[in-house]
């Protein structure tokens, strides 16, 4: 647990992160905020598709798949889980 923010796209399966920043703009930003991708919320990395894109995340008791281009613009601090 480093306290350093990393993009969600770089987190390992099973990782828990606390959202620390979102660099998405426009309609997609509003949609992500509505779905629970809000600074301070916890996100779990559930699993990546076989080709690595998209990745399923759990936030606010909802499972959401995001493409790498989207998840690379959402940052979080590791708070647990993941592969060591």
Secondary structure in CASP SS format (residue, H / E / C, confidence):
PFRMAT SS
TARGET T0000
AUTHOR 0000-0000-0000
METHOD secondary structure of the structure
MODEL  1
X C 1.00
X C 1.00
X C 1.00
X C 1.00
X E 1.00
X E 1.00
X E 1.00
X H 1.00
X H 1.00
X H 1.00
X C 1.00
X C 1.00
X C 1.00
X C 1.00
X C 1.00
X E 1.00
X E 1.00
X E 1.00
X E 1.00
X E 1.00
X E 1.00
X E 1.00
X C 1.00
X C 1.00
X C 1.00
X H 1.00
X H 1.00
X H 1.00
X H 1.00
X H 1.00
X H 1.00
X H 1.00
X H 1.00
X H 1.00
X H 1.00
X C 1.00
X C 1.00
X C 1.00
X C 1.00
X C 1.00
X C 1.00
X E 1.00
X E 1.00
X E 1.00
X E 1.00
X E 1.00
X E 1.00
X E 1.00
X C 1.00
X C 1.00
X C 1.00
X C 1.00
X C 1.00
X C 1.00
X E 1.00
X E 1.00
X E 1.00
X E 1.00
X E 1.00
X C 1.00
X C 1.00
X E 1.00
X E 1.00
X E 1.00
X E 1.00
X E 1.00
X C 1.00
X H 1.00
X H 1.00
X H 1.00
X H 1.00
X C 1.00
X C 1.00
X E 1.00
X E 1.00
X E 1.00
X E 1.00
X E 1.00
X E 1.00
X E 1.00
X C 1.00
X C 1.00
X C 1.00
X C 1.00
END
